[in-house]
Every structure is written in C-alpha cells, then in structure tokens.
Amino acid sequence: MKKKKFLTALSSAALFAGLLAGCGSDAEEATGGSGGGDGATLTLLIDNQSSRASVEAIAELVEEKHGIKTEFETRPGGTEGDNIVKTRLATGDMSDLVYYNSGSLLQALNPEQNFVDVTNEPFMENVTDDFKQTVTVNDKVFGAPASTVGVGGWFYNKKVYKELGLSVPKTWEELMANNEKIKAAGKTAVIGSYKDTWTSQVPVLADNHNVITEEPTFAEDFTANKAKFSTTPAALRSFEKLQEIHEGGYMNEDYLATTLDAGVKMLAEGTGVHYPMISLAIPMIAQNYPDQMEDIGVFPQPGDSAETNGFTVWMPGAVYINKNSENVDAAKKWVETLVSPEGVEAFLAAEKPEGPLAIKDTTLPDDVYGVVKDMLPYINEGKVTPALEFLSPVKGPSLEQLTTEVGSGIKTAEEGAKAYDSDVEKQAKQLGLEGW
C-alpha cells in the first residue's frame, strides 16, 4: 500500500542521518538539455501564504552559480489561486517555474500536457521515493520538493494551557473538554479563519489518520468509487467533528471575517488557544511573533482512541517546470540547484524548517522550533498517515466551500459529506478514473 511505502521512507534513517552528506549525483553534471540557460531571467509563480525565504535563498544561489535571475509572481491561496494556475496554463500565460501542491491537486492540472517530465534527470536521484510518488502521473515524475514534510493538527498555546492546567488531549472527548474549560475562561477555544476559506478544511483533512486507522482501505476504495464520505462512518466523523466545533460555540464570533494572518496573531497572543492548521503557519509565527514562538505547540487531531493517536501529514509543495517555457534549460538548472547539497544548505540557512526534508541524506538541525520537536516522535515512530490527497488522486474542488458551510451551521455534517461525494464524482470523471 502507498501508506506503508510512505511510512517506511519517512521513518527511515535517510531522512534523519548525515546532514548534507552525499546527496547522490554531481549537481554540476545534472543540468539536462543542451546545458544552456546561463544569464536567463526566470519567472516563478508562488502563492502568497507560503514562506518565501527559503525559495528566495535558492533563487540567490542559482544566480550566484549560474547567473540566472528569478522574478517572483504571486497568486492567492485556496480555490482562487488554483483557478488562476489553471487559467494561466490554459491561456499559455504561465511562468517558467510554478510552485504548487503535490498530490491530488497536481493531477487536476494535466501535468503531462503542461509540465516538463524530470523522471530521468540525474538530480532527481537526490529526492526521496515517497515524495516522487506524490508528483508522479502515468509513471512520469514532474516536480521537485520545495518545502518540508508538514503536519495537519491542532496548534495550541502552551502558555495558556499551563495557566488553565490543561493536558494535551489524546481523544476527541478530551479535546472537547479542554474547549469547554477554555471557553469558560473567556478565551476563544478554537480559532476560525474562514475569510481564508481553505482553512475551514483542516479539521476534515487532518482527521485522515483516524479514518485510515479505522478503515485501512478507505483511500483505495474511495478512489475506486467503492466508499464515500457520507456512507463510511469513520469518514463522516470528520465532518461531524467540524459540526461539533460550531455547535459548541467554541470559535471566535467573527470567524467568517477572520483571515489566516489574524488567526495566527490570536494563537501567538493567546487570545485564541487552539488553531486547527497545517505546518505552513510555523514560519508565519516565527516571522511575525518570534518572542512567542516557543509558546506554540502542536498535537494530532484526536480520534476516539488514545492508543491510535497520530498525525496526518502533508508532503512538500513542489516546483514544476512549464513545458512551454522558452527557458527550460535554465529552469532545470534552477531545480537541480534546489535539490543539491548546496541548495539544502541554503534552504536550511534561510529559515528553520517546519518539518523533515524530502531530500535524501539530510536531517534537521538541533535548534528546530519546539513545535517541530512535538511532531518528530510521531514521525520517527511511524504514527503518521498521509493526507487523503496524497493517497488518492481525487479531491473535489468545492471542499473548502462545503466545510465552511458545515463549520458555520449552514449544512449538517451529513449534508456536507453528501455534497462532497457529488463534488468528488465530477472530479473523478474528469480524471477518467475506473469505477466512476
């Protein structure tokens, strides 16, 4: 199973031993193409909610080594940003390099038509196999990792937890009890930032470890149209948890108008105590609230059993090369530098990582943030499951609108799950999957 392969690779010593040691092929001989491209200027499209420091460090290294400049173009996150990427690809107006998701969202971009196949590029030998699985379509690899392995879970303010005498919950019941105590203390128990609608998805997506623990074949059955969210109790439970947060009155009153940035501020300052979120929040907190960074921790979204407690993990975002770029050779040199030992060194020097890298023979520095140290025992012990979008090519485009409705009480959990099943059906048919 893909999950087993992922866990084997992720927990292997290759991810955690020998920082910057022997990363495979010689970067200077891995340029591909005619070897041209020096002196070119590349454009790179990136979303406005990912940290750019490490990517900018790679761009500086590329210019230093090859004389290739990088101009950054910015797009929104979430569905709006996805639509911009699709539109620019369809109109032939895409940048030379594209920073975008791996997993199911890549599948929707028709990568064989739009991106350069890097399967046989020597520099891809540096990349871990578990990551390659998430950017592979029809046995062709299309991207290189441009961020770190992350988690989806519940970020929390440790300082407030200590003040209120709370313990990290291992079950959903314990988490809800903590929410009640936080609410009674006059603080926001669960930060809602639905102005950025994609954030409403996190309690559903981060529950996948619990879903797969209860239903090990759910991802395969979901992909083959043999299992649905609305008719699989463990999967429906993910939507029910979102509904229970709303019904408990645990979110800030202005959650529909609150942005990701405002949510991070609430968490750092302790006015909000829990924030269901993925690891991209870490560099935002570090940059904007460095003095509060060590007040922040993270724990997995709990299931109903403490014994199966574990994280849902996100594979890194990737950089892809536009197939219609006039600077493919230069773009290959950019990606080659990204995954080289020098690139890893520049990446880690630019900002503290928010999780392990998907580059072979690298490890994390000793001075990683405490919130990252919270993740590592689960990762090292294999108590992790990839988010569904890395186990299945199917992810309905309307999920963030549906989770916003369930999280706001407009739809019940069952109504939201049924609507998502319909949304998924359209996507699966577009991908031409068997069984649909």
C-alpha positions in Angstrom: 0.0 0.0 0.0 1.1 3.6 -0.6 0.8 4.3 3.1 3.2 1.6 4.0 5.7 2.8 1.4 5.4 6.3 2.8 5.9 5.3 6.4 8.9 3.2 5.5 10.5 6.0 3.7 9.5 8.8 6.1 10.8 6.9 9.2 14.0 5.7 7.6 17.4 7.0 8.7 17.8 8.5 5.2 15.6 11.4 6.3 17.3 12.0 9.6 21.0 11.0 9.3 24.1 12.7 7.9 23.1 16.3 7.3 24.1 17.4 3.8 26.1 14.2 3.3 26.4 12.5 -0.1 23.2 13.7 -1.9 23.6 11.5 -5.0 24.7 12.8 -8.3 27.1 15.6 -9.0 25.0 18.7 -9.4 27.3 20.3 -11.9 26.7 17.5 -14.3 23.0 17.3 -14.0 21.8 20.2 -16.0 19.9 18.3 -18.7 19.1 19.7 -22.1 21.8 21.5 -24.0 23.4 22.9 -20.9 22.4 26.4 -21.9 20.4 28.9 -20.0 23.1 30.9 -18.1 22.2 34.6 -18.0 18.5 34.0 -18.4 15.7 35.5 -16.2 13.1 33.0 -15.0 9.7 33.8 -13.6 8.3 31.8 -10.7 4.7 31.8 -9.6 4.2 31.2 -5.9 1.2 31.6 -3.5 1.0 34.5 -1.0 0.7 32.3 2.1 3.8 30.1 1.8 7.0 31.3 3.3 9.3 32.6 0.5 12.6 33.0 2.5 13.9 29.5 1.6 12.8 29.7 -2.1 14.4 33.2 -2.3 17.6 31.7 -0.9 17.6 29.1 -3.7 17.0 31.9 -6.2 20.0 33.8 -4.9 22.1 30.6 -5.1 21.0 30.0 -8.7 22.0 33.5 -9.7 25.4 33.1 -7.9 26.2 29.8 -9.6 24.6 30.2 -13.0 23.9 33.9 -13.5 20.2 33.1 -13.8 17.9 35.6 -12.2 14.5 34.8 -10.7 11.5 37.1 -10.8 8.7 36.2 -8.4 5.0 36.4 -9.3 2.4 36.0 -6.5 -1.1 34.4 -6.5 -3.7 33.9 -3.8 -4.1 30.6 -1.9 -7.0 28.3 -1.9 -9.5 27.8 -4.7 -9.0 31.3 -6.1 -5.3 30.6 -6.5 -6.0 27.1 -8.0 -8.2 28.7 -10.6 -5.5 31.3 -11.5 -3.0 28.5 -12.1 -5.4 26.6 -14.3 -6.3 29.7 -16.3 -2.7 30.7 -16.9 -1.9 27.2 -18.0 -4.9 27.1 -20.4 -4.1 30.5 -21.9 -0.3 29.9 -22.3 0.5 32.7 -19.9 2.2 30.6 -17.3 5.5 31.4 -15.6 8.7 29.4 -16.3 8.5 27.8 -12.8 5.4 27.0 -10.8 5.4 26.5 -7.0 2.3 24.3 -6.4 0.9 21.4 -4.4 1.9 17.8 -4.8 -0.7 15.1 -4.6 -4.3 15.2 -6.0 -4.3 18.9 -6.8 -1.4 18.3 -9.3 -3.5 15.6 -11.0 -6.1 18.2 -11.9 -3.5 20.3 -13.8 -2.9 17.8 -16.6 0.8 17.7 -15.8 1.7 15.6 -18.9 0.5 18.4 -21.1 1.7 21.3 -19.0 4.9 20.4 -17.2 8.4 19.0 -18.0 9.0 15.3 -17.3 12.0 15.2 -14.9 11.9 11.4 -14.3 15.3 10.8 -15.8 17.1 13.9 -14.7 20.2 12.9 -12.7 19.4 15.4 -10.0 16.1 13.6 -9.1 18.2 10.8 -7.6 18.5 13.2 -4.6 14.8 13.1 -4.0 13.1 10.6 -1.7 10.8 8.0 -3.3 7.9 8.8 -1.1 7.8 12.3 -2.4 8.2 11.2 -6.0 5.0 9.2 -5.6 3.1 12.4 -4.9 4.2 14.1 -8.2 4.0 11.1 -10.5 1.4 10.7 -13.2 1.5 7.7 -15.6 4.9 6.7 -14.3 6.3 10.2 -15.1 7.7 12.5 -12.3 7.0 16.2 -12.7 8.2 18.1 -9.6 10.9 18.6 -7.0 10.3 19.3 -3.3 10.4 23.0 -2.5 9.2 22.8 1.2 9.2 20.3 4.0 7.1 17.5 5.2 4.4 19.0 7.4 1.5 18.0 9.6 -2.1 18.9 9.9 -3.2 19.1 13.5 -4.1 21.4 16.4 -1.7 24.1 17.1 -2.1 25.4 20.6 -0.8 28.0 23.0 1.3 26.2 25.7 1.3 29.2 28.0 -2.5 29.3 28.2 -2.6 25.5 28.6 -0.3 25.9 31.6 -2.3 28.7 33.1 -5.5 26.7 32.8 -4.0 23.4 34.0 -4.8 21.6 30.7 -3.1 18.5 29.4 -2.6 17.6 25.7 -5.7 15.6 24.7 -5.4 12.1 23.2 -9.1 11.6 22.4 -11.7 13.8 20.8 -13.7 13.7 24.1 -10.7 15.1 26.0 -10.2 17.9 23.3 -13.8 18.9 23.6 -13.5 19.0 27.4 -10.5 21.3 27.1 -12.5 23.5 24.7 -15.2 23.9 27.4 -12.6 24.9 30.0 -11.1 27.5 27.7 -14.5 28.9 26.7 -15.3 29.2 30.4 -12.1 31.1 31.0 -13.3 33.7 28.5 -10.9 32.9 25.7 -11.5 31.6 22.1 -11.2 27.8 22.3 -10.9 27.2 18.5 -9.7 29.8 16.1 -11.8 30.1 13.0 -10.3 31.9 10.0 -13.0 31.3 7.4 -12.2 34.5 5.5 -9.5 32.3 4.0 -12.0 29.6 3.2 -9.4 26.9 2.7 -8.6 26.9 6.4 -12.1 25.5 7.1 -11.0 22.2 5.6 -8.3 21.4 8.1 -10.4 19.6 10.8 -11.7 17.3 8.0 -8.4 16.8 6.2 -6.3 16.4 9.4 -8.7 13.6 10.5 -7.4 11.2 7.8 -5.1 9.4 10.2 -8.1 8.4 12.3 -10.1 7.5 9.2 -7.4 5.2 7.8 -6.7 3.7 11.2 -10.4 2.6 11.3 -10.8 1.8 7.6 -7.3 0.9 6.2 -8.6 0.5 2.6 -10.6 3.7 2.6 -8.2 5.6 0.2 -8.2 2.8 -2.4 -12.0 2.2 -2.0 -12.6 6.0 -2.3 -10.6 6.2 -5.4 -12.4 3.2 -7.0 -15.9 4.6 -6.0 -16.4 1.8 -3.5 -16.5 4.0 -0.5 -17.9 7.5 0.2 -17.7 10.1 3.0 -21.4 10.1 3.6 -21.7 6.3 3.9 -18.4 5.5 5.7 -18.9 6.2 9.4 -15.2 6.9 10.1 -15.1 9.4 7.2 -18.4 11.0 8.1 -17.0 11.5 11.6 -14.5 14.0 10.1 -17.4 16.3 9.1 -19.2 15.6 12.4 -16.2 17.0 14.3 -16.4 20.2 12.3 -20.1 20.4 13.1 -19.4 19.8 16.8 -16.9 22.7 16.9 -19.6 25.0 15.6 -22.4 23.7 17.9 -20.2 24.1 20.9 -19.8 27.8 20.2 -16.0 27.4 20.5 -14.9 29.7 17.7 -14.4 33.5 17.7 -17.6 35.4 16.8 -16.0 36.9 13.7 -14.7 33.7 12.3 -16.2 34.4 8.9 -14.3 37.6 8.6 -11.0 36.4 10.2 -8.0 35.8 8.0 -5.2 33.3 8.4 -2.9 36.2 9.5 -5.4 37.3 12.1 -5.8 33.6 13.3 -2.0 33.3 13.7 -2.0 36.5 15.7 -4.7 35.2 18.0 -2.8 32.0 18.6 0.5 33.7 19.3 -1.0 36.2 21.7 -3.1 33.6 23.5 -6.5 35.2 22.9 -7.2 32.0 20.8 -5.9 28.8 22.3 -6.4 26.1 19.6 -5.9 26.5 15.8 -6.6 23.6 13.5 -3.9 24.3 10.9 -1.1 22.8 8.8 2.6 23.5 9.2 2.7 26.5 6.9 1.7 28.5 10.0 5.1 27.9 11.6 7.2 30.3 9.6 4.4 32.9 9.8 4.5 32.7 13.6 8.3 32.8 13.6 8.5 35.8 11.4 5.7 37.9 13.0 5.8 36.8 16.6 9.3 35.5 17.3 9.1 36.1 21.0 6.0 33.9 21.3 7.4 31.1 19.1 8.2 28.8 21.9 4.8 29.3 23.4 3.3 27.3 20.5 2.9 23.5 20.3 1.0 21.1 18.1 -0.8 17.8 18.7 -2.6 15.4 16.3 -6.3 15.8 15.8 -7.6 13.1 18.2 -9.8 10.2 17.3 -11.9 8.2 19.7 -9.0 6.0 21.0 -5.8 7.3 22.7 -4.0 4.2 21.6 -4.2 5.1 17.9 -3.2 8.8 18.3 -1.2 10.0 15.4 -0.6 12.8 12.8 -2.0 13.3 9.3 1.0 14.5 7.3 1.3 16.7 4.2 4.0 16.1 1.6 6.0 19.1 0.5 4.9 21.5 -2.2 6.8 21.3 -5.4 8.4 23.3 -8.1 7.4 22.4 -11.7 8.8 23.5 -15.0 6.4 24.9 -17.5 6.6 22.7 -20.6 6.0 25.7 -22.8 8.7 27.8 -21.2 11.4 29.3 -23.5 13.9 28.7 -20.7 13.6 25.0 -20.0 17.4 24.5 -19.7 17.7 27.4 -17.2 14.7 26.1 -15.3 16.3 22.7 -15.0 19.4 24.3 -13.5 17.1 26.0 -11.0 15.5 22.8 -9.9 18.9 21.0 -9.9 20.2 23.6 -7.5 17.1 23.3 -5.3 17.8 19.6 -4.6 21.6 19.8 -4.4 23.6 19.7 -1.2 24.3 23.4 -1.6 20.6 24.0 -2.1 19.7 22.1 1.0 22.3 24.1 2.9 20.9 27.4 1.6 17.4 26.3 2.4 18.2 25.5 6.0 20.2 28.6 6.5 17.4 30.8 5.2 14.8 29.7 7.8 14.3 27.0 10.4 12.5 24.1 8.7 8.9 23.3 9.7 9.5 19.5 9.3 11.8 16.9 7.7 13.0 17.4 4.1 12.2 15.1 1.3 15.8 15.1 0.1 18.0 12.1 0.7 20.7 12.1 3.4 19.5 15.2 5.2 18.5 15.7 8.8 17.1 18.6 10.9 19.3 21.0 12.8 19.3 20.6 16.6 17.8 24.1 17.1 14.5 23.5 15.3 11.4 25.1 16.9 9.7 23.3 19.8 6.6 22.9 17.7 8.6 20.9 15.2 10.0 18.8 18.1 6.4 18.0 19.0 5.9 16.3 15.6 9.1 14.3 15.5 8.3 11.4 17.9 5.2 10.6 15.9 7.1 10.7 12.6 10.1 8.7 14.0 7.7 6.1 15.4 5.6 5.9 12.2 2.5 7.1 13.9 1.5 9.1 10.8 -0.7 8.8 7.8 -0.6 10.9 4.6 -3.5 13.3 4.0 -6.0 11.7 1.6 -4.9 13.9 -1.2 -1.6 12.1 -1.2 -3.2 8.6 -1.2 -5.8 9.3 -3.8 -5.8 11.4 -7.0 -9.3 12.6 -6.1 -10.0 15.9 -4.3 -13.2 17.7 -5.0 -12.6 21.4 -5.8 -15.6 22.6 -3.7 -14.4 21.1 -0.4 -13.5 24.4 1.2 -16.9 25.9 0.4 -18.6 22.9 1.9 -16.5 22.8 5.1 -17.2 26.5 5.5 -20.9 25.7 5.4 -20.7 22.8 7.8 -18.4 24.8 10.1 -20.9 27.7 10.0 -24.0 25.5 10.7 -25.5 26.1 7.2 -25.2 22.4 6.4 -25.2 19.4 8.7 -22.2 17.1 8.6 -24.2 14.5 6.7 -25.4 17.1 4.1 -21.8 18.4 3.7 -20.5 14.9 3.2 -23.1 14.0 0.6 -22.4 17.2 -1.2 -18.7 16.5 -1.2 -19.4 13.0 -2.6 -21.1 14.6 -5.5 -18.3 17.1 -5.9 -15.8 14.2 -5.9 -17.7 12.4 -8.6 -17.3 15.2 -11.1 -13.6 15.4 -10.4 -13.1 11.6 -10.7 -14.9 11.5 -14.1 -12.8 14.4 -15.3 -9.7 12.3 -14.4 -11.2 9.3 -16.2 -10.8 7.0 -13.2 -12.1 3.5 -13.3 -15.3 2.7 -11.5 -16.9 6.2 -12.0 
